Amino acid sequence: MTKSEAVKHDRIRHLILKSLSPGHPEPLDTVVLRRHMATFGYPMTEEDLTSYVAYLEEKALVKVDKRPGDIVMVKITAIGMDALDERINVIGVGQDLE
């Protein structure tokens, strides 16, 4: 992976957290989350978003709740809020954004 690709992935993960933070502690539907990402200039497939969210979930930055009818809700955790607010440094999320 190139440095520019790594920075892009970090930025996308950061923007996902940023999209989830205003509604904390309420979750956001992944359909709405994909729309948010498109407004930030990062349109993506459902599969791409699923991959990014899985990464964030593995780092305990988000919690995923799968509901009936293929509805997937995602919410930012306290650790995710701390990472977004730069209280903690999480490698792979929001690095080199400047």
Secondary structure in CASP SS format (residue, H / E / C, confidence):
PFRMAT SS
TARGET T0000
AUTHOR 0000-0000-0000
METHOD secondary structure of the structure
MODEL  1
M C 1.00
T C 1.00
K H 1.00
S H 1.00
E H 1.00
A H 1.00
V H 1.00
K H 1.00
H H 1.00
D H 1.00
R H 1.00
I H 1.00
R H 1.00
H H 1.00
L H 1.00
I H 1.00
L H 1.00
K H 1.00
S H 1.00
L H 1.00
S H 1.00
P H 1.00
G H 1.00
H C 1.00
P C 1.00
E C 1.00
P C 1.00
L E 1.00
D E 1.00
T H 1.00
V H 1.00
V H 1.00
L H 1.00
R H 1.00
R H 1.00
H H 1.00
M H 1.00
A H 1.00
T H 1.00
F C 1.00
G C 1.00
Y C 1.00
P C 1.00
M C 1.00
T C 1.00
E H 1.00
E H 1.00
D H 1.00
L H 1.00
T H 1.00
S H 1.00
Y H 1.00
V H 1.00
A H 1.00
Y H 1.00
L H 1.00
E H 1.00
E H 1.00
K C 1.00
A C 1.00
L C 1.00
V E 1.00
K E 1.00
V E 1.00
D E 1.00
K E 1.00
R E 1.00
P C 1.00
G C 1.00
D C 1.00
I E 1.00
V E 1.00
M E 1.00
V E 1.00
K E 1.00
I E 1.00
T C 1.00
A H 1.00
I H 1.00
G H 1.00
M H 1.00
D H 1.00
A H 1.00
L H 1.00
D C 1.00
E C 1.00
R C 1.00
I C 1.00
N C 1.00
V C 1.00
I C 1.00
G C 1.00
V C 1.00
G C 1.00
Q C 1.00
D C 1.00
L C 1.00
E C 1.00
END
